[in-house]
Amino acid sequence: MAVAPDSLWPLVSATGLLAPFCLLAYICFRVYCLAYTQVVGKYQLGLAWFFIVVELFQYLPTILLYFNRVFVLRRPRRQKLHLEGDDVPAVAVLITACGEDNDTILNVVRAACETNWPLNRLNVILCDDGRSRDLEERMLHVSRQYPHAHYTSREKPEVPDYVR
């Protein structure tokens, strides 16, 4: 994730002021153009006025949210959490597959197995809905390298699920 340098952070407050003023200037220009057209052209523009009011109510929450940025003077300092020790919850990573390319599926399984989570607290389970015999055999080789990786699949029903 790209992070802006601290030197650019004061621009957040500036955009908090600039953006609502630009929106208000836009709405004022729209009102001016509509009023000028109605006076000079002698048109009945009641529906256009209605849409400007609707547009104003649409922009109002956005304008109010921008004012929150005015008070953000510096980047928030948040504590970075790091994993320490093996006293962590058990995690099961479920990877679903049905007919995708076997190499792609196995790459996803290997990537999930390569995390820095304690291996005795991690299970990576490949759920194969396509019941591929080739994938099951290749998953056995992966299970030898990563004992916490498992393969499961279900029996294909005689009547497909979507027919019931």
C-alpha positions as MATLAB code, in Angstrom:
seq = 'MAVAPDSLWPLVSATGLLAPFCLLAYICFRVYCLAYTQVVGKYQLGLAWFFIVVELFQYLPTILLYFNRVFVLRRPRRQKLHLEGDDVPAVAVLITACGEDNDTILNVVRAACETNWPLNRLNVILCDDGRSRDLEERMLHVSRQYPHAHYTSREKPEVPDYVR';
ca = [
       0.000    0.000    0.000;
       1.396    3.363   -1.007;
       1.673    5.876    1.811;
       2.050    9.604    1.279;
       5.036   11.227    2.985;
       4.403   13.276    6.128;
       5.372   16.457    4.288;
       2.270   16.162    2.095;
      -0.110   15.580    4.992;
      -1.094   19.292    5.455;
      -2.670   19.147    1.985;
      -5.443   17.049    3.511;
      -6.655   20.084    5.474;
      -6.374   22.285    2.406;
      -8.550   19.937    0.358;
     -11.043   19.965    3.220;
     -11.567   23.671    2.558;
     -11.002   23.791   -1.179;
     -13.353   20.988   -2.279;
     -16.542   22.340   -0.605;
     -15.860   25.834   -1.946;
     -15.424   24.427   -5.461;
     -18.695   22.515   -5.148;
     -20.489   25.613   -3.888;
     -18.990   27.712   -6.690;
     -20.211   25.143   -9.206;
     -23.734   25.228   -7.777;
     -23.723   29.050   -7.749;
     -22.628   29.090  -11.391;
     -25.425   26.647  -12.274;
     -27.989   28.868  -10.500;
     -26.622   31.962  -12.276;
     -26.806   30.280  -15.702;
     -30.309   29.007  -15.049;
     -31.555   32.397  -13.802;
     -29.942   34.190  -16.753;
     -31.510   31.760  -19.226;
     -34.923   32.158  -17.628;
     -34.777   35.984  -17.636;
     -33.259   36.498  -21.094;
     -34.879   33.585  -22.898;
     -38.262   33.865  -21.191;
     -38.418   30.071  -20.761;
     -40.327   28.189  -18.065;
     -37.584   26.220  -16.296;
     -39.362   24.899  -13.209;
     -38.060   21.360  -13.664;
     -34.478   22.628  -14.029;
     -34.829   24.507  -10.725;
     -36.153   21.332   -9.126;
     -33.077   19.406  -10.303;
     -30.743   22.058   -8.898;
     -32.424   21.719   -5.488;
     -32.109   17.913   -5.696;
     -28.447   18.268   -6.684;
     -27.835   20.596   -3.733;
     -29.280   18.043   -1.323;
     -27.136   15.381   -2.965;
     -23.945   17.406   -2.455;
     -24.735   18.515    1.096;
     -23.488   15.314    2.853;
     -20.330   15.389    0.715;
     -19.656   19.006    1.659;
     -20.130   18.236    5.350;
     -17.745   15.272    5.146;
     -15.060   17.450    3.579;
     -15.185   19.784    6.570;
     -13.938   16.899    8.752;
     -10.637   17.079    6.862;
     -10.015   20.638    8.050;
      -9.236   19.378   11.550;
      -6.777   16.682   10.442;
      -3.504   18.475   11.045;
      -1.153   15.506   11.188;
      -1.117   11.864   10.221;
      -2.691    9.658   12.884;
      -0.102    7.645   14.759;
      -1.270    4.072   15.084;
       0.542    1.337   16.873;
       1.801   -1.373   14.525;
       0.978   -4.823   15.813;
       3.361   -7.695   15.229;
       2.978  -11.369   15.937;
       5.007  -12.408   18.979;
       5.189  -15.971   20.199;
       2.904  -18.890   19.475;
       0.017  -17.867   21.734;
      -2.311  -17.096   18.825;
      -5.730  -18.387   17.788;
      -6.046  -21.342   15.455;
      -6.775  -20.305   11.887;
      -8.284  -22.353    9.081;
      -7.857  -21.026    5.547;
     -10.489  -22.461    3.213;
      -9.702  -22.330   -0.488;
     -12.599  -23.228   -2.767;
     -12.048  -24.578   -6.252;
     -14.206  -26.043   -8.985;
     -12.623  -26.760  -12.321;
      -9.949  -24.036  -12.267;
      -6.440  -24.700  -13.539;
      -4.660  -27.060  -11.126;
      -1.398  -25.107  -11.175;
      -3.215  -21.918  -10.190;
      -5.067  -23.676   -7.376;
      -1.883  -25.229   -6.016;
      -0.064  -21.879   -6.176;
      -2.821  -20.365   -4.034;
      -2.532  -23.263   -1.566;
       1.256  -22.903   -1.375;
       0.964  -19.142   -0.849;
      -1.456  -19.705    2.028;
       0.923  -22.255    3.541;
       3.885  -19.837    3.402;
       2.475  -17.371    5.952;
       4.380  -16.589    9.123;
       1.528  -17.914   11.290;
       2.658  -20.710   13.657;
       2.231  -23.981   11.781;
       0.682  -25.801   14.736;
      -2.121  -23.181   14.733;
      -2.748  -23.103   10.952;
      -4.789  -25.364    8.660;
      -5.058  -24.760    4.925;
      -7.957  -26.717    3.448;
      -8.584  -27.026   -0.275;
     -12.299  -27.600   -0.903;
     -12.629  -29.048   -4.410;
     -16.204  -29.052   -5.689;
     -15.067  -30.414   -9.053;
     -13.727  -33.602   -7.432;
     -10.649  -33.724   -9.626;
      -8.634  -36.920   -9.164;
      -5.523  -35.211  -10.627;
      -5.828  -32.304   -8.195;
      -6.236  -34.692   -5.270;
      -3.033  -36.552   -6.240;
      -1.075  -33.325   -6.698;
      -2.393  -32.092   -3.369;
      -0.890  -35.188   -1.714;
       2.564  -34.004   -2.859;
       1.861  -30.549   -1.450;
       0.694  -32.132    1.852;
       4.068  -33.858    2.202;
       5.830  -30.491    2.053;
       3.190  -28.691    4.146;
       1.616  -31.083    6.686;
      -0.987  -28.464    7.611;
      -2.429  -28.490    4.042;
      -5.453  -30.714    3.471;
      -7.711  -31.712    0.572;
     -11.441  -32.326    0.752;
     -14.225  -32.743   -1.771;
     -17.808  -33.908   -1.786;
     -19.475  -36.684   -3.678;
     -21.202  -35.422   -6.790;
     -24.963  -35.642   -6.225;
     -27.022  -37.640   -8.695;
     -29.390  -34.680   -9.021;
     -27.567  -31.319   -9.290;
     -28.139  -28.880   -6.424;
     -29.651  -26.236   -8.671;
     -32.431  -28.592   -9.883;
     -33.920  -29.252   -6.420;
];
